[in-house]
Amino acid sequence: MLGSGGPGATGRASSASVALIDGTPRILIDAGSGAFVRLGEAHLATGALDTILLTHLHVDHAGELAGIIKARAVSSAQPITFRIIGPQGSPGDTRGNAYFPSTRQFVDLLFGPHGAFAYLRDFSAPITLETQDFPAARGAPPEVRVVLHEPSFTVAAISGHHGDAPAVIYRLEHAGISITFTGDIDHHGLAALARIARGTDLLVFNCVVLDPPESPQILYGLHTPPREIGEIAREAGVHALLLSHLSPATDQGRDAVLQSIRASYQGPVQFASDGMHVRPAPPAR
């Protein structure tokens, strides 16, 4: 866990995690503010980091993409290929729904021939960016798709729901172990989450709000409260739960959060912290 916080300047980095495959850092899940510093503090070699999964394109989930790619580039003079997967775009409308570029457009705005950081494409090492848009706009059918398959790991995805921001839920499978990352998700995305997270060994759930009415009403259209987190964890049969993307309210109200989750879910529950190293394991058979 590189970043376990949200968009506020509270001392935590924003959303970012790195998955180690057989001990080697390979997959970055989100690249929120502060992830660059936490990556260095973790003393993780980035020479094999080649896959980036973006749950959505809010700043606190994607704002440090350029810095991390540059850090990877200056660590090697050899050609580098990054696979970047994220949501398709949303055109916005007259009802106030925001415009979001597709992940492909986002990457081009940063690193394309006329992008803000176009110089990075061959600044230290030649960089190839292979970008994949996942259909995740509002109304997209909640279908689980394998988006990446290698002999050592598999990544599956399904469209989530985070207000008007196109969002993706990811599930990583490696050596019989699975981890599911919700990203930011509201009530309307829980059915899709239950589908992709079924029986997962670890569910990393972004926990931003307290149960109603203890958080601002507007946030419940963007995030899932603890009582519903417990209910969906039980329904999906997840083996362990890790709460991340913590806001000051959920960080300071841990007892209340845990009590609400325990009303439905009795499995292991942890609160994430920056730099935390989690080793998921399947339950004893």
Secondary structure as UniProt FT lines:
FT   STRAND          16..21
FT   TURN            22..23
FT   STRAND          24..29
FT   TURN            33..34
FT   HELIX           35..41
FT   TURN            42..43
FT   TURN            47..48
FT   STRAND          51..53
FT   HELIX           59..62
FT   TURN            63..64
FT   HELIX           65..74
FT   STRAND          80..87
FT   TURN            94..95
FT   HELIX           103..111
FT   TURN            113..114
FT   TURN            116..117
FT   HELIX           118..122
FT   STRAND          127..134
FT   TURN            138..139
FT   STRAND          145..149
FT   STRAND          154..159
FT   TURN            163..164
FT   STRAND          168..174
FT   TURN            175..176
FT   STRAND          177..181
FT   HELIX           187..189
FT   HELIX           190..196
FT   TURN            197..199
FT   STRAND          202..206
FT   TURN            212..213
FT   HELIX           217..221
FT   HELIX           226..236
FT   STRAND          241..244
FT   HELIX           248..252
FT   HELIX           254..262
FT   TURN            263..264
FT   STRAND          269..271
FT   TURN            274..275
//
